[in-house]
């Protein structure tokens, strides 16, 4: 299948590691030009070199703290300088800390809001003038917590659902502009984030990490954790021209873990 991504320009947020990096890699392999971003310039430089070795699309990077609106504006401006346009947006952000409701102050709630919801709103606002020119694609990464709240993750359970509400609304409002907006909700994908959550879960329940891993995998019908590459392939389809009629949807990439209908 030709995904129609050659020479498309994609802005991929939080792309120096984990799921964002995996999506950026698949886009480059398909011939898209990618602007990488995160707070770590050293990591971005390493990822740029790695992706350029694929001999696909062009790769650039610009450090950005997505909790700061002025940084977002500079990021979008730099993408214009390097590539001249933006066709695709992948919104992504590191997950908030684990913990129960009573363990978080107003400051922690505010930080989670700014990182995991407000940043998405601000980035979309900045790229919309580009996407409205010829249509485009937006994928917002959330979590399976939008369907089944996860224990010890009250911050994620709260703000990830905001992403779904935002995306569903924008899918309706932006359809006349030929902009397709979707959410992809990862389950247990093998990343540093999963390792952190499993370690926190093991500590909270006074279990070994091996016991937590065994229990987690037992709840996945496919019997294993997912890989970042598997997740990225699903995202890239939704970001591509091969997707022409899916918008306002939430896709669960979870090995069948979500049991709700």
PyMOL commands that set and color helices and strands:
alter all, ss='L'
color gray80, all
select helices_A, chain A and resi 18-29+41-52+69-83+101-103+106-134+144-146+154-177+192-205+209-218+228-239
alter helices_A, ss='H'
color red, helices_A
select strands_A, chain A and resi 9-12+33-36+59-61+88-91+136-141+179-186+250-253
alter strands_A, ss='S'
color yellow, strands_A
deselect
rebuild
show_as cartoon
